[in-house]
Amino acid sequence: MRECIASQLSPCPFAMVKKMTSPVPSPEFILIQQRRRRRSISMSRLMECAPRREDVLKAVAGTPVCVPNPEEAIRADGFSTFLHIAPPVSGLPIVLRDRGDYLEELFSPLLLEALAHVDAACAISDFHEPEAPMTLLQAYISAQWTIGARDAAMHLYGLPGSTA
């Protein structure tokens, strides 16, 4: 029976094209890709789960907690602060992959801190607790600030002086 099945199989009528022309990716490359994917998912989660300005304004109304600055102002603060944290453009790696890795490592702690604040805000079960307005305010400000910092990292990544 095996001979019968083998005789029915015909050779491939078209030329096989090798899809992977390079060797198997290195473990370091795989690890970098996994980190980038996690950061991308984390940034999306931050933007989706962060409290909205309207919710924060309702929560702080009638409390001694001050009203937050507008989103644009908080993002601008995050942008300028990240530019101060990062080295000057001449101190950044020239190769784009290295520059991206460097900026991602610089940005990661900021993203994790913002996610911690957003998670704390999501965990609030009673919005009438005394800590609730401050927790929502911290989550809102840290999320908007981190978005501004991300924009600064992307700006630094795209500046001239780098090579592919």
C-alpha positions, 0 to 999 in steps of 0.5 A, a space after each residue: 500500500 505504501 508503494 501505491 501512495 508513493 507512486 501517486 505523489 508527483 514531484 513539486 511542479 514549481 521551484 521551491 523558494 527558500 523563505 529564510 535566507 539568513 540563519 535562525 535569529 539569535 536569542 538576543 534578537 528574539 529577546 529584543 523583539 519580545 520586549 518591543 512587542 510587550 512595550 507596544 502592548 503596554 503603551 496601548 493598554 496605558 492609552 486605553 485604561 488611563 482615566 479620562 480628563 472628564 472622570 478626573 475632573 468629576 472625582 476632584 470636584 469638591 475636594 482639596 485636590 487641585 485640577 490637573 493641567 490640560 493634556 497638551 501641557 502635561 504631554 509637553 512637560 513629558 516631552 521636555 523632561 525626556 529630552 533632558 533625561 536623554 543624552 544630546 543627539 551627539 551622544 546617541 548611537 548612530 545605527 538606528 537599531 542601536 538608537 532605538 534599543 537605547 531609547 526604549 531602555 531609557 523609556 521603559 521605566 517611565 512606562 512601567 511607572 505609569 502603568 502602575 499608577 493606571 493599574 492602581 486607578 483601575 483597582 479602585 472599587 469605591 470612588 468615594 474613598 478619600 484616596 480615590 481622587 488622588 489615585 485617579 489624578 496620579 494615573 491621569 497625569 502619569 499617563 499623559 506625561 508618558 505619552 509626551 515622553 514617548 513622543 520625545 523618544 520617537 523624535 530623538 529616534 528620527 533625528 538626522 545623523 543615524 544610519 540604517 
